[in-house]
């Protein structure tokens, strides 16, 4: 397998910061770097950089994903968190409902963009919004994302 790029990822969950290394490959089979059987998580940027230096890894960029949010996210922000948890779940073999077929319509709707803060409407002049069922599904997926991350960093 040919590895393209290493990226540092900073996660915030329960007011604690953790860092990990996301690997983007030519094939698109992106994953998180493991140290033994577990995803490598670091309690600080310096520890991550020391690990990288000891293994000859060059970090191309750093992204942040704050899971302590309480609403107010854009579709892009939700999708960024969704995608990164999907890669974490895939790396560890953890089931994630966001990767299931029944989540695809919601994912696609977010991908096209919609107003997450707007009340549900059927008025086409108001733009695309989520139905109450879609909001409930999104809340469930977000809660699951947080749960997966909490489990993996503990």
PAMARTOR-746920 format. One line per field, with one value per atom (N, C-alpha, C): atom name; x, y, z. Coordinates in pm, whole numbers, plus 50000, padded with zeros to 5 digits. Atoms other than C-alpha are relative to their C-alpha. Layout:
N
at = c(CA  ...)
u = c(X  ...)
v = c(Y  ...)
w = c(Z  ...)
***
This chain:
154
at = c(N  CA  C  N  CA  C  N  CA  C  N  CA  C  N  CA  C  N  CA  C  N  CA  C  N  CA  C  N  CA  C  N  CA  C  N  CA  C  N  CA  C  N  CA  C  N  CA  C  N  CA  C  N  CA  C  N  CA  C  N  CA  C  N  CA  C  N  CA  C  N  CA  C  N  CA  C  N  CA  C  N  CA  C  N  CA  C  N  CA  C  N  CA  C  N  CA  C  N  CA  C  N  CA  C  N  CA  C  N  CA  C  N  CA  C  N  CA  C  N  CA  C  N  CA  C  N  CA  C  N  CA  C  N  CA  C  N  CA  C  N  CA  C  N  CA  C  N  CA  C  N  CA  C  N  CA  C  N  CA  C  N  CA  C  N  CA  C  N  CA  C  N  CA  C  N  CA  C  N  CA  C  N  CA  C  N  CA  C  N  CA  C  N  CA  C  N  CA  C  N  CA  C  N  CA  C  N  CA  C  N  CA  C  N  CA  C  N  CA  C  N  CA  C  N  CA  C  N  CA  C  N  CA  C  N  CA  C  N  CA  C  N  CA  C  N  CA  C  N  CA  C  N  CA  C  N  CA  C  N  CA  C  N  CA  C  N  CA  C  N  CA  C  N  CA  C  N  CA  C  N  CA  C  N  CA  C  N  CA  C  N  CA  C  N  CA  C  N  CA  C  N  CA  C  N  CA  C  N  CA  C  N  CA  C  N  CA  C  N  CA  C  N  CA  C  N  CA  C  N  CA  C  N  CA  C  N  CA  C  N  CA  C  N  CA  C  N  CA  C  N  CA  C  N  CA  C  N  CA  C  N  CA  C  N  CA  C  N  CA  C  N  CA  C  N  CA  C  N  CA  C  N  CA  C  N  CA  C  N  CA  C  N  CA  C  N  CA  C  N  CA  C  N  CA  C  N  CA  C  N  CA  C  N  CA  C  N  CA  C  N  CA  C  N  CA  C  N  CA  C  N  CA  C  N  CA  C  N  CA  C  N  CA  C  N  CA  C  N  CA  C  N  CA  C  N  CA  C  N  CA  C  N  CA  C  N  CA  C  N  CA  C  N  CA  C  N  CA  C  N  CA  C  N  CA  C  N  CA  C  N  CA  C  N  CA  C  N  CA  C  N  CA  C  N  CA  C  N  CA  C  N  CA  C  N  CA  C  N  CA  C  N  CA  C  N  CA  C  N  CA  C  N  CA  C  N  CA  C)
u = c(50085  50000  50089  49924  50131  49935  50054  50088  50034  49982  50038  50040  49983  50009  49960  50032  50008  49947  50061  49785  49975  50030  49768  49854  50139  49415  49990  50023  49329  49852  50137  49016  49982  50038  48845  49873  50117  48606  50005  50010  48491  50112  49903  48724  50144  49864  49031  50040  49948  49250  50082  49924  49388  50044  49949  49598  50018  49979  49618  50050  49946  49754  49909  50087  49520  50085  49919  49673  49910  50071  49543  50082  49929  49633  49957  50033  49638  49869  50118  49366  49872  50117  49134  49957  50029  49138  50067  49940  49213  49979  50005  49283  50081  49921  49432  50117  49879  49783  49981  50008  49798  50138  49880  50058  49965  50044  50019  49859  50137  49655  49903  50090  49512  50040  49969  49485  50092  49904  49777  49938  50048  49641  50107  49899  49862  49933  50062  49781  50042  49957  49961  50071  49934  50110  50147  49859  50467  50020  49990  50410  49977  50025  50267  50122  49883  50564  50120  49891  50812  49980  50032  50638  50031  49976  50651  50149  49856  51017  50068  49938  51108  49970  50037  50938  50018  49976  51038  49873  50128  50681  49998  50014  50629  49852  50139  50301  49979  50029  50151  49912  50091  49875  49939  50072  49670  49858  50140  49294  49949  50062  49072  49856  50139  48748  49956  50048  48574  49866  50123  48314  49928  50068  48214  49898  50094  47989  49859  50140  47626  49908  50082  47472  50075  49943  47537  50104  49903  47746  49943  50040  47736  49998  50001  47674  50143  49860  48046  50066  49941  48143  49948  50057  47905  50061  49944  48030  50147  49859  48394  50013  49998  48326  49950  50056  48115  50107  49899  48391  50118  49884  48670  49966  50043  48471  49980  50013  48390  50137  49864  48765  50052  49960  48830  49931  50076  48555  50052  49947  48689  50136  49866  49042  49992  50009  48928  49899  50103  48651  49878  50114  48394  49879  50123  48035  49961  50043  47914  49877  50125  47552  50009  49981  47670  50054  49950  47826  49896  50103  47504  49916  50080  47281  49889  50112  46992  50044  49949  47216  50036  49958  47305  49911  50083  47001  50030  49967  47081  50137  49865  47451  49998  50010  47367  49934  50069  47130  50097  49900  47406  50106  49901  47647  49953  50057  47414  49983  50013  47388  49857  50131  47096  50020  49994  47016  49966  50020  47064  49929  50061  46936  49854  50136  46611  49898  50106  46283  49962  50040  46152  49893  50098  45954  49983  50022  45802  49996  50002  45822  50129  49878  46066  50075  49932  46140  50093  49919  46295  50128  49879  46564  49982  50007  46640  50025  49984  46594  49984  50018  46590  49859  50128  46264  50023  49981  46201  50067  49938  46294  50148  49859  46619  50079  49932  46705  50024  49984  46646  50111  49895  46867  50137  49874  47139  50045  49965  47127  50053  49957  47162  50140  49868  47460  50106  49904  47631  50029  49978  47580  50087  49919  47725  50145  49865  48025  50075  49938  48098  50032  49979  48059  50117  49888  48300  50131  49876  48561  50035  49974  48526  50057  49954  48572  50143  49868  48879  50111  49895  49065  50018  49989  49003  50094)
v = c(49882  50000  50124  49875  50341  50106  49899  50603  50138  49866  50958  50100  49889  51184  49962  50013  51192  50135  49877  51446  49984  49999  51531  50040  49968  51533  50025  49965  51710  49982  50024  51584  50066  49951  51761  49929  50070  51554  50010  49979  51624  50092  49895  51928  49949  50053  51710  49992  50005  51724  49873  50117  51417  50020  49990  51394  49860  50126  51117  50031  49983  51059  49930  50049  51018  49985  50030  50860  49998  49995  50950  49922  50086  50689  50030  49985  50693  49931  50081  50428  50056  49944  50635  49921  50080  50374  50066  49922  50632  49931  50066  50517  50078  49941  50611  49908  50075  50505  49929  50079  50230  49985  50034  50169  49869  50131  49797  49975  50035  49692  50118  49885  50036  50118  49873  50366  50078  49922  50581  50136  49871  50869  50058  49929  51130  50110  49901  51363  50143  49866  51655  49998  49984  51786  49956  50036  51739  49848  50147  51368  49944  50043  51325  50026  49965  51504  49913  50090  51294  49862  50129  50978  50003  49988  51099  50005  49988  51193  49864  50130  50850  49899  50092  50685  50060  49936  50926  50044  49957  51047  50152  49855  51393  50036  49956  51559  50110  49901  51750  50114  49896  51934  49955  50032  51949  50051  49958  51958  49981  50009  52000  49956  50043  51827  50005  49979  51952  49928  50075  51707  50048  49941  51928  50105  49900  52141  49970  50018  52196  50067  49944  52286  50109  49889  52561  49960  50044  52350  50014  50000  52389  49856  50133  52092  49951  50040  52090  49956  50037  52078  49865  50129  51790  49890  50101  51602  49972  50020  51656  49908  50087  51496  49860  50127  51223  49918  50070  51134  49953  50036  51133  49885  50111  50907  49874  50115  50682  49934  50054  50643  49936  50059  50582  49865  50123  50320  49893  50094  50157  49945  50042  50146  49898  50086  49975  49886  50104  49756  50025  49962  49945  50028  49973  49945  50146  49861  50297  50014  49991  50358  50103  49902  50656  49941  50070  50405  49905  50093  50209  50062  49959  50226  50098  49912  50391  50141  49866  50687  50079  49932  50767  50116  49884  50987  50125  49887  51206  50055  49958  51216  50082  49931  51316  50137  49872  51588  50100  49912  51731  50040  49973  51705  50110  49898  51916  50134  49877  52169  50023  49964  52261  50083  49915  52493  49915  50088  52284  50069  49929  52557  50038  49959  52622  49896  50097  52468  49928  50076  52200  50076  49933  52335  49924  50056  52221  50112  49885  52569  50003  50005  52543  50133  49870  52918  50016  49987  52867  49918  50081  52628  49865  50137  52275  49995  50021  52182  49852  50139  51858  49980  50036  51685  49966  50041  51605  49862  50133  51242  50008  49983  51351  50065  49937  51576  49898  50105  51283  49904  50090  51058  50066  49928  51325  50008  49996  51366  49865  50134  50990  49970  50022  50976  50081  49916  51265  49940  50063  51096  49875  50120  50776  50038  49954  50967  50030  49967  51104  49875  50124  50760  49920  50072  50600  50066  49930  50869  49983  50017  50850  49862  50137  50473  49982  50022  50488  50076  49924  50755  49961  50039  50596  49883)
w = c(50000  50000  50000  50009  49909  50087  49911  50180  49945  50051  50062  50107  49906  50362  50142  49857  50742  50049  49948  50917  50149  49857  51285  50019  49970  51422  50150  49859  51746  50030  49955  51919  50135  49868  52206  50040  49947  52415  50152  49855  52771  50050  49969  52781  50005  50008  52717  49853  50136  52410  49980  50040  52234  49856  50136  51920  49943  50069  51665  49860  50135  51315  49901  50106  51020  49875  50118  50710  49877  50128  50364  49898  50096  50101  49858  50142  49722  49966  50031  49718  50061  49934  49937  50123  49881  50214  50121  49892  50482  50134  49871  50836  50102  49893  51170  50032  49967  51265  50133  49877  51524  50061  49925  51789  50069  49954  51845  49950  50037  51847  50007  49979  51934  49913  50066  51753  50092  49921  51866  50034  49951  52076  50091  49922  52241  50079  49913  52528  49966  50040  52364  49867  50130  52043  50006  49988  52170  49998  49997  52242  49860  50138  51892  49913  50082  51734  50034  49960  51936  49938  50061  51817  49850  50144  51457  49968  50021  51481  50015  49976  51620  49889  50107  51322  49860  50130  51046  49929  50057  50994  49989  50022  50844  49995  49994  50935  49898  50103  50643  50053  49950  50830  50132  49877  51149  49990  49995  51185  50142  49867  51489  49987  49993  51574  50146  49864  51886  50016  49975  52016  50125  49886  52309  49958  50051  52089  50050  49959  52183  49898  50107  51849  49926  50075  51601  49897  50100  51361  49860  50141  50985  49950  50062  50756  49981  50021  50669  50129  49871  51037  50048  49963  51104  49915  50090  50798  50028  49965  50897  50119  49882  51235  49964  50043  51075  49927  50080  50827  50085  49919  51085  50095  49914  51320  49916  50090  51025  49976  50019  50961  50128  49871  51333  50020  49984  51343  49904  50097  51027  50040  49956  51166  50112  49881  51485  49986  50017  51343  50086  49917  51551  49911  50075  51422  50021  49995  51340  49911  50076  51234  49888  50105  51030  49871  50119  50790  49940  50045  50748  49888  50116  50442  50036  49964  50628  50039  49968  50720  49874  50124  50356  49958  50040  50280  50084  49914  50582  49966  50036  50493  49871  50130  50134  50015  49978  50255  50063  49940  50474  49898  50103  50182  49905  50089  49968  50072  49922  50249  50042  49948  50466  50125  49881  50752  50122  49886  51066  50116  49888  51295  49973  50035  51109  50044  49971  51217  49870  50118  50982  49924  50084  50690  49870  50133  50365  49896  50090  50213  49918  50082  49917  49995  50001  49940  50119  49880  50285  49995  50009  50165  50065  49951  50266  50150  49855  50631  50030  49958  50824  50055  49941  50908  50147  49860  51276  50012  49998  51200  49966  50039  51031  50113  49885  51326  50110  49898  51561  49959  50050  51345  50014  49989  51335  50146  49857  51714  50047  49964  51747  49946  50060  51508  50075  49927  51691  50137  49868  52029  49984  50024  51883  49968  50031  51743  50129  49872  52089  50080  49927  52243  49946  50063  51995  50039  49968  52055  50148  49856  52436  50029  49979  52424  49950  50059  52200  50072  49933  52397  50146  49858  52737  50019)
***
